[in-house]
């Protein structure tokens, strides 16, 4: 079966790229289509595949600052035309789901509807930090993007959401339903012995909706050391507000990430995330998580909810692996940090919570949804030989062996 995987862009290894790697495990001969690709910015497993790019690839100024050129992305994805494939699988948090497939069945694994256009414009252009003209210009652009985004959702035959939180956003934004398959977490990468030190950790892309500044202010209130690992457009601003108790490491290697999880007192998750792979990675390393009581964290973390004055708003039974803070304030996050220190979660509870999201669960769930779309039986797990695809990989060969006859999909052409 010939498979095309459409991914928004390849400019670094974040949660979406980990999902892409797991998709490539299932479809060993898949080809990748993307708006732009910075060579060397993603893993060797991704770089080894045929990668087809849009006309944006030829514009060096776009590659350097791609997020600034969001209004061009709808035109760019329209220029991607995967042809001759038996299945198109999009991995989309922006525009990948709008690709025209030429009639091939299209399954979209949705990380989120385009957050820049729907409900987080203020996070990217906040009052007081973005110029008045920029905010005035952004409003009609965002409205046009929402109309285009909703219209192109009709090109997708079936949606899979990465969380129940995102499934609800798909319903509100596009009027479509979705199955839920949580993203894969390579929990085996984080099995090293834990040796907690006296610092809290924030890790990920430094973009506005992550609310890293909330963690910086909370650490100052609690008089605790904070380590921030990651890179992104927010880094200069965060450096400007960080006090002496904050260490900004920039981008770190995978080995350093695992070591930071093993050494931190706890992982802070201050934003409202669609799912939040980093929080599950921290749990897999045995580190407890302090998370905002909203979004995808409600599906991955278990624990009591603490208000800004330290009151337990919602208790949790047993020895849960984390703590929630109720209000999106530095005071509430600081109170949750101190609550966790008073009753630190057990390492075994943290690791057990992460095991629910191991990569084989993702492979099983995505295979089931592909089979449902194609009208075929899901592939039976097989014992792989050395150098072959992993267990459960879809067969390569004539598509009729894996797919039932398809109806015409003129709307995707």
N, C-alpha and C positions, 0 to 999 in steps of 0.2 A: 504494500500500500504506500503510495507516494503522499507524503505529508509536508505541508508548508506551515511553519510556525512564525507568526507575525508578532513582533515585540516592539514596543514604542521606540526605544533607542538603547544603544549599547555604549555607555560612557563610564561605567564603573560597576563594581560588584556590590549590589544591595539585595534586599529581599526579593525583588522581582527577578533578578538574575539567578538567584538560587532556585526559584521556581522554574525558570527556563532550563536550568541544568537538569532538573528532575523530569521535565517534559522530554528533553533530549534522550534521557535514559530509556523512556518508554518507546520512543520513535528513533531508533539508531541511525536511520538514513534521512531524517528530516532536514529540510533546508530552511534557513532563517531569512525573513524579510524584516527590515527595520528602517526607520527614518534616517538614522545616521549611526555610524560605527567609528569609534576612536580605537584604532588598532592597539592591542596590548592592554586595553583598559578592563577586559573581562577575562575569565578563566580560560585556560588552554582547552578545556572541554567545549567551550562555546566557540572559541577562535578556530577550532579544527573543522567546523561545519561550513558549508557554502553559505555566505552572507551576502544578501542582495540589499542594496541601499536605495534611497530615494534621491532626487536631484539635490536635496539639501547637503548631501555628502560632499558635493563639489564646492560648497561655500564655506571657506575656512572660518569666517566670522561667526557663522552659525554654530560650528563645532565647538568654538571656544565658549560661547555663552548661549547654549541652545534654549534655555528656559525663556529667554527674552523674546524669542521668535515664535511663541505659541500661536499667534494668528496665522502663521504660514503652515502649521502642521496639517490642517484639513486638506490643503492642496497637495501637500507632500504625500499623505497616506493615499490619496486618490491616484497618485502616480505609481504606487506599488501595485503591480498586477500579477499576482501568482497565477500561473496557468498550467494546466495539465496535471493538477493534483487531485487526489481522491478525498482529501480532508484538509481544511484550513483550520488551524488552531491558533487563536489569538490570545496573547498574554497582555492584557490591556489595563492601564490606569489613566490613559490619556486618549489617544486616537486610534490605536491599533485595531479596535473592534470595528472600525468603519471601512476596513479594507474591502475592495471588490474582489470576489473570489472566482468570477467567471462561471458560477453555477455549482461549484463544489460545496459540499456541506460545510458549514461554518459553526464551530463551537468556540465560544468566547469564555476564557477564564478571566474573570473580572476582579482585579485588585480593588477597584473603586471606580464609579463614574468620575468624570473629569472634575476633580475637586476645585481646580482654579476657577471653573465657570459656575459651578452649582452652589456651593455653600461655604467656600473658604477664601473668597476674594479678599476679604478684609485681612486675613492672615498673611497674604502675600503683598498686599498694598495697604498696610495699617495706617489709620489716621495719625498724623504727627510724624510719620517716618517716610511716607510716600508723598510726593508733591501733589498739589491740588489738581494740576493739569493732568497728571498721570492717572489720578483716580477718576476724573471726569471722562477721560478717554477710555478707561477700562470698562466702564459700565456698559456702553453700547456694544463693545467688543465681546464682553462676557455674555450679553443677551443673545448676540448672533451665534456665539459658540454653543449656547444651550439649545437653541433651535436646531442647529446642525447636528449636535450630539444626539438629541432625541430622535431626529429623523433617521439618522444612520443606524440607530439601534435596530431598526427593522431589517437590516441586512444580515443580522445574526440569527441563525436557526435555533440555537439553544445557548443559554447562559449558565455558567457555573460561578458562584460567588465564593470568595475566600473566607467568608464569615457570615453569620446571620445578620450582623450589623450592615455589611455591604449588600446582602440580599434585600434588606429593607430600603437601602438607598437606591438600588436598581428599580424597585417597585415605584418609589416616589419620583425618580427622575425620568424613567423610560416607560413606566407602565408594563413592565415585563416581570415574569417570575424567574427564579433561578434555583438550581440545586446548590447545596453548600458542600464544598470539599475544602477543608482547611489546608493551608500551604504546608509544604514539607519542611521539616527541621532535621538536620543531620545531627541528631542527639549524640551519636557515637563520637563526634568530634570533641565533646566536652566532658569526657570521662576522667580527666586527670584529678588527682587528689586535691581537695579544697584546702586552702591555707589563708583564711580571711585576714585582711589587714584593715587599717582604720581609714577607709575611704569609701565613698559612694561612687557609683559609675553611671554615666549616661553615654550611650553609644549609638551612632547612626548618622544618616545624612543630616547636615545642619541646615534645615530649611524651616520657614516660619511655623508651620503647623505642628512641628515637633515640640514647641514650647520649651526649648532648652533654657531660656532665660528664667523660666519659672523655677527650674532646678537650681540655678545659680543663686537666685534670691533666697530660696528655701535653705540651701546649705549655709548661707551667711546667717540667716536667722537662727538656725540650729547650731551654728559654730562647728560645722563639720567640713571635712575635706572632700572636695568633689573632683573627680577626673572625668573629662569630656573627651571622648575619642570619636573622630569623624571629621569630615570636610564638607564644605558647601558654602552657599552664598551668605549664610548668616555668620560665618566665622569671624570676619572683621568686627561686626557689632558685638558679638559675644566676648571677644578679646577686650573691647572697650569697657564693658560693664563687669568683667570678672575681677574679683578681688584676689588677695594673696592666697586664699584657701582653695582656689580653683586652678587646676592644671588642664590646659588645652593641648592635647597631643596631636591634633590633626589626624590624617589618615593613618591607620595602622594595619599591619599584616594579619592574616587569619590566625597565625600562631599567637600573635600578641593579643588578639581578641580573646582567644580561649584562656590565655594567662590572666587577663584582666577580669574575666568572669570568675575565675577560680580564686582570685585574690581580693575581690571587692567585698565590702560588708553587705551591700545590697545593690540591686539595680534599680534605678529610677526611671519611670516611664511617664513623663509629665504631660504628654499630649494625648489627644483622642485619636487613636490609630484605627485603621481599617481592620487589621489583625494584630500585627506586631510580632514579627519573627524574632527580633532581638530579645524580647521578654522571655520567650520560650527557650531560646538559647541559654539565657542566664539561668533559668530554672534547671535546664539540663546539666549545667555545671554545678548545681547545688546551691546557687545563690538565690536568696529570696527577692521578691519584686515589690516595689512600692509603686502603684499605678493609679491613674485617674479612674474614677468609678464610672466609666463610659466607654463606648466603642468596643472594639475587638477584645480589649483586655478582660471584659466580663466573660469571655468564652475561654480564656486561657489561665487566668489567675483566680485563686480562691482566697478569701480573707475577710476580715472585718473592715468596715468603712468608718473612717475617722473624720470628724469635722475640724474646723479651724481652731476651736477651743479645746481640742483633745477628746471630745466626747465620742464614744462609740455609737455611731448612728445605726449601724447594722452589724450585729455580731456574726461570727462564723464559728461553727462547731469544730471540735478537734484541734489539730495542729496544722492549720492551713499554710501554704507556701508563700503567702504574701499579705499585703495590707493595701487597702484602697484609701484615697483621700477624696472627700466628698465634693468640695468646691474647687474651682480652677484658680486657686490662690497659693502664694508662697507660704502663707500661714498654715493652710490645711496640709500642704505637702510636708512642711517641717514637723507638724504634729504627728503625721503618720510615720515619719522617720523615727521620731522618739518613741512612739508606741511599739514599733518593730523592735527597737533596741531593748525595750523592757521585756518583751516576750519573743525572742528570735525564733523563727520557724526552723524546723528540723531539716537538715540536708536531704534526708531520704524522702521527705514529703515533696520537696522541690523537684527532685529528679523523677519521682513518680508522676507528678503533674505534667512534666514535659514529654514523657513517654507516649502520651496519647497522640502526639503530633509527629511521630517518627515518619520518615520518608515512605516506607511501605504502605502506610495508611493513605498517603496522597496518591501513590501509584494505583492502589485498588480503587479509590474513589473516582479518579479521572478516567481510568479504564472503563469503569461502569458507565460513566456519562457519555464517553465516546461510543461505546457499544449501543447505548440507548438511542443516540442520534442516528447511527448507521443502520440500526435494525439488526445488529449482529450479536453473537454471543461474545462476552468478554473473554480475552485470552486466558487460558489456564496457566497458572504459575508453572514455570519450567526451571530445571536446574541448569544454569548457564555453564557453558564450557569456557575455558580460559580464553580471553580475548573476544568474547561475544557479549551480546546485550544482557542486561540484568534480568532476573526472574520477572515474568509478567510482561516483557516487552512485546509490542505488537509485531505480528509477522510482516516480513518484507516479501513482496511479490505481487501477483495479480490482485487487484482490489476486489475482484468478485469473491475471493476467498474470505474476505472480512466484511464486506459491505453488501447490503441488500440494494436492489435497484432504487435509484434516487428520483425524486420528483424534480421537475424543472424549477430553478430558482432564478427567475428573470430579474427579480429585484436586486440580486447580487452582482449582476453583470456590469 
